[in-house]
Amino acid sequence: MPLLSPSQIHAALRPAQNLAKRGVKTELSELLADNNLSPEEILMNLSSLLRSGENDGVRLRAAEMGLKLNKLLGDDSQRPDFSVTINIVDSEFTSLNPILIPRTTA
């Protein structure tokens, strides 16, 4: 006597066949939506954390994530690396930096 009938085996394999027919992208978006991870729900939770987080760290991370999503705050790797060099050339002050000389008020 078989443990499973052919109809039970077919019913068990049917969801796997449906997943194979759908694309991976569609499957992932459906799974995210089924688990309350759609973009709208994530943004609503992020907004709730920003308004009523338990401590300042939670609210700060929510604000940081919001800024990153709006592309107002980027990674350090995206910032240009630059330096500024100031050369003061003046014949009056050859041995002493003029910034260090006290100013006289007139």
C-alpha positions as CSV (number, residue, x, y, z in Angstrom):
1,M,0.0,0.0,0.0
2,P,1.5,3.4,-1.0
3,L,2.0,6.0,1.6
4,L,0.7,8.8,-0.7
5,S,-1.9,8.7,-3.4
6,P,-1.0,10.1,-6.8
7,S,-3.4,13.0,-6.2
8,Q,-1.6,13.9,-3.0
9,I,1.8,13.8,-4.8
10,H,0.4,15.9,-7.6
11,A,-1.0,18.5,-5.1
12,A,2.4,18.7,-3.4
13,L,4.2,19.2,-6.6
14,R,1.8,21.8,-8.0
15,P,3.2,24.9,-6.0
16,A,6.8,23.9,-7.2
17,Q,5.6,23.9,-10.8
18,N,4.0,27.3,-10.4
19,L,7.2,28.7,-8.9
20,A,9.2,27.4,-11.9
21,K,6.8,29.1,-14.3
22,R,7.1,32.5,-12.7
23,G,10.2,34.6,-13.0
24,V,12.6,35.0,-10.0
25,K,11.9,38.8,-9.9
26,T,8.2,38.3,-9.6
27,E,8.6,35.6,-7.0
28,L,10.9,37.8,-4.9
29,S,8.6,40.8,-5.1
30,E,5.6,38.6,-4.1
31,L,7.6,37.0,-1.2
32,L,8.6,40.5,0.0
33,A,5.0,41.7,-0.2
34,D,3.7,38.6,1.6
35,N,6.2,39.2,4.5
36,N,5.3,42.9,5.0
37,L,8.5,44.0,3.2
38,S,7.0,46.0,0.3
39,P,8.5,49.5,-0.2
40,E,5.4,51.2,1.1
41,E,5.4,49.2,4.3
42,I,9.1,49.6,4.9
43,L,8.8,53.4,4.5
44,M,5.9,53.5,6.8
45,N,7.9,51.6,9.5
46,L,10.9,53.8,8.9
47,S,8.7,56.9,9.4
48,S,7.2,55.4,12.6
49,L,10.7,54.8,13.9
50,L,11.8,58.3,13.1
51,R,8.8,59.8,14.9
52,S,8.6,57.5,17.9
53,G,11.8,55.5,18.3
54,E,12.8,54.2,21.7
55,N,16.0,56.2,21.9
56,D,18.0,58.8,20.0
57,G,20.1,56.1,18.3
58,V,17.1,54.5,16.6
59,R,15.7,57.8,15.5
60,L,19.1,58.9,14.2
61,R,19.5,55.7,12.2
62,A,16.0,56.1,10.7
63,A,16.8,59.7,9.7
64,E,20.1,58.6,8.2
65,M,18.3,55.9,6.2
66,G,15.8,58.4,4.9
67,L,18.5,60.7,3.8
68,K,20.3,57.9,2.0
69,L,17.1,56.9,0.3
70,N,16.7,60.4,-0.9
71,K,20.3,60.5,-2.1
72,L,21.1,63.4,0.2
73,L,23.6,61.5,2.2
74,G,26.1,59.3,0.4
75,D,28.9,56.9,1.3
76,D,32.3,58.3,2.1
77,S,33.6,56.5,-1.0
78,Q,31.5,58.8,-3.2
79,R,32.9,62.0,-1.9
80,P,35.8,63.5,-3.8
81,D,39.1,63.5,-2.1
82,F,40.8,66.9,-2.2
83,S,43.2,69.0,-0.3
84,V,44.0,72.7,0.0
85,T,47.4,74.1,0.3
86,I,48.0,77.8,1.2
87,N,51.3,79.4,0.4
88,I,51.9,82.9,1.7
89,V,54.7,84.7,-0.2
90,D,55.4,88.1,1.2
91,S,58.8,89.9,1.3
92,E,57.9,91.7,4.5
93,F,57.5,88.5,6.6
94,T,60.2,86.2,5.4
95,S,61.0,84.3,8.6
96,L,57.7,84.6,10.5
97,N,54.2,83.5,9.6
98,P,52.1,86.6,9.3
99,I,49.1,84.8,10.8
100,L,51.0,84.5,14.1
101,I,51.7,88.3,14.4
102,P,49.2,90.1,16.7
103,R,47.1,92.7,15.0
104,T,47.2,96.3,16.1
105,T,43.9,98.2,16.3
106,A,43.9,101.7,15.0
